[in-house]
Amino acid sequence: MPIGVPKVPFRSPGEADAVWIDVYNRLHRERLLFLGQELDSEISNQIVSLMVYLSIEDATKDLYLFINSPGGWVISGLAVYDTMQFVPPDIHTICMGLAASMGSLILVGGEFTKRLAFPHARVMIHQPATSFYQAQTGDVLLEAEELLKLRETLARVYAQRTGNPLWVVSEDMERDVFMSATEAQAHGVVDLVAIKNTTGDFA
């Protein structure tokens, strides 16, 4: 039986009593954000608004974005990516589980040296997809042209953020390319693979 979103006690500074809030709200107060589903305009707007709000609250403290996502809408993903580049705090990106499609673009968009994958995480990149087969002929041509522009944009982002030549990235995007955490590190998508140290903390 689903238990819903867990609630945890939280006491605001200056308050005598704690109140129960959902765990994500509590983690947001620690500047920890989560992309744990398919990316659409709603979740994109939520992540963007949190990044902007937390940046206004304190522009000097880093943000941490945990990713376990199969991807989603290209424009929604680009909105998150652009906001990550715009806000003043450094944004750590952490892949846990899967960062596929637009999830991998957001992963690679983290601050250089602060992009991390858990040991058993998987990363997948590919070219953007569309449903133009349902459209009329004129719409197909327009959408195909737009798709080519988006593909070029994504390829240039991957090339810039991974350090790989554009032709290598373009070839990789021709098909679904799945990578382990260490392969993603070698490819330049992440900078580090998390290891568990003797204190029990991840480093």
LINKA-V911031 format. One record per residue. N is the residue number from 1. SS is DSSP state (@ for helix, = for strand, . for the rest). NEAR is the number of other ideal C-beta (glycine too) atoms within 10 Angstrom. D_CENTER is the distance of its C-alpha to the mean C-alpha in Angstrom with 1 decimal. Layout:
BEGIN
n = [N:N]
ss = [SS:SS]
near = [NEAR:NEAR]
d_center = [D_CENTER:D_CENTER]
END
This chain:
BEGIN
n = [1:2:3:4:5:6:7:8:9:10:11:12:13:14:15:16:17:18:19:20:21:22:23:24:25:26:27:28:29:30:31:32:33:34:35:36:37:38:39:40:41:42:43:44:45:46:47:48:49:50:51:52:53:54:55:56:57:58:59:60:61:62:63:64:65:66:67:68:69:70:71:72:73:74:75:76:77:78:79:80:81:82:83:84:85:86:87:88:89:90:91:92:93:94:95:96:97:98:99:100:101:102:103:104:105:106:107:108:109:110:111:112:113:114:115:116:117:118:119:120:121:122:123:124:125:126:127:128:129:130:131:132:133:134:135:136:137:138:139:140:141:142:143:144:145:146:147:148:149:150:151:152:153:154:155:156:157:158:159:160:161:162:163:164:165:166:167:168:169:170:171:172:173:174:175:176:177:178:179:180:181:182:183:184:185:186:187:188:189:190:191:192:193:194:195:196:197:198:199:200:201:202:203]
ss = [.:.:.:.:.:.:=:=:=:=:.:.:.:.:.:.:.:.:=:=:=:=:@:@:@:@:@:@:@:.:.:=:=:=:=:.:.:.:=:.:@:@:@:@:@:@:@:@:@:@:@:@:@:@:@:@:@:.:.:.:.:.:=:=:=:=:=:=:=:.:.:=:.:@:@:@:@:@:@:@:@:@:@:@:@:@:.:.:.:.:=:=:=:=:=:=:=:=:=:=:.:@:@:@:@:@:@:@:.:.:.:.:.:.:=:=:=:.:.:.:.:=:=:=:=:.:.:.:.:.:.:@:@:@:.:.:@:@:@:@:@:@:@:@:@:@:@:@:@:@:@:@:@:@:@:@:@:@:@:@:@:@:.:.:.:@:@:@:@:@:@:@:.:.:.:.:=:=:=:=:@:@:@:@:@:@:@:.:.:.:.:=:=:.:.:=:.:.:.:.:.:=:.]
near = [3:4:5:7:10:10:13:13:10:15:10:11:4:5:9:6:7:11:10:10:16:14:13:17:12:16:15:18:13:10:20:16:22:21:24:13:13:16:26:12:12:10:19:23:13:16:21:18:11:18:21:13:11:20:19:10:11:12:10:8:13:12:22:19:23:19:25:18:25:15:22:22:17:21:13:20:25:19:17:26:21:13:19:21:10:11:18:10:19:16:23:20:28:24:31:16:16:18:31:24:25:27:29:29:25:27:28:24:23:26:16:10:10:16:23:24:28:19:12:10:23:18:25:17:29:17:18:21:10:15:7:15:7:8:14:8:6:8:11:14:12:11:15:12:10:14:16:12:10:16:15:12:14:25:21:13:18:25:17:13:19:18:10:18:10:13:10:14:21:18:13:19:17:9:10:12:15:14:21:15:21:12:16:27:18:11:20:17:26:30:17:14:17:19:9:11:9:6:7:6:8:12:10]
d_center = [29.2:25.9:26.0:23.4:21.2:23.1:24.7:25.5:28.0:27.2:29.8:29.2:31.0:34.7:34.6:37.1:35.5:32.0:30.4:28.2:24.7:21.8:19.8:16.5:18.6:20.0:16.9:15.7:19.0:18.0:14.9:12.6:9.9:8.5:6.4:9.2:10.5:10.7:9.2:12.4:13.9:14.6:11.3:9.9:13.1:12.9:9.7:11.3:14.6:13.7:12.4:15.6:17.8:17.0:17.4:20.7:21.7:21.2:20.0:20.8:18.7:15.3:12.3:10.2:6.8:7.2:5.3:8.1:7.8:10.3:8.7:10.8:12.3:12.1:13.2:11.0:7.9:10.1:10.9:7.7:7.7:11.4:11.4:9.5:12.4:14.9:15.0:17.3:15.7:13.9:10.3:9.8:6.7:8.1:8.0:10.6:12.1:10.2:7.2:9.2:9.8:7.3:4.7:6.3:6.5:3.4:4.4:7.7:7.5:8.1:11.8:14.0:15.5:12.9:10.3:11.3:11.6:14.1:17.2:17.0:13.4:13.1:11.1:12.2:12.6:15.1:16.5:15.8:18.2:20.5:23.3:26.0:28.5:29.3:30.1:33.4:34.3:33.8:30.4:29.4:30.3:28.5:25.3:25.6:26.0:23.0:21.0:22.4:21.3:17.7:17.9:19.4:16.8:13.9:16.3:17.1:13.6:13.2:16.8:16.5:13.5:15.0:18.6:19.7:22.2:21.3:23.7:22.0:18.6:20.5:22.3:19.3:17.9:21.2:20.4:17.8:17.2:16.2:15.9:16.6:15.1:18.1:17.9:14.3:15.8:18.8:16.9:15.2:11.5:11.7:14.6:15.7:16.2:16.9:20.6:22.6:25.4:28.8:28.1:25.7:22.7:19.7:19.8]
END
